[in-house]
């Protein structure tokens, strides 16, 4: 923070904190304090958000990009196509009231 001519100091500490955690900051420097209070919780929230977004079910849906014609031409393998469709067909076959095999055949044609 030298460029801005600002001194980084620890905030004042109260004996009883009401709205947020009261971190032990008696024997630490300001960089460690802000790392504990700001940086680490933000990183934990980001990791938690990524875990929510990219669940196992969502990752199965990403395998369907092989249905895009350009991707299918690059792959050029029908077995790879059927392998990528298999998990999705298992999930949605009951919703569409079809068998897994009939859904796979319909997607291949």
PyMOL commands that set and color helices and strands:
alter all, ss='L'
color gray80, all
select helices_A, chain A and resi 2-4+30-53+56-67+69-75+78-92+100-108
alter helices_A, ss='H'
color red, helices_A
deselect
rebuild
show_as cartoon
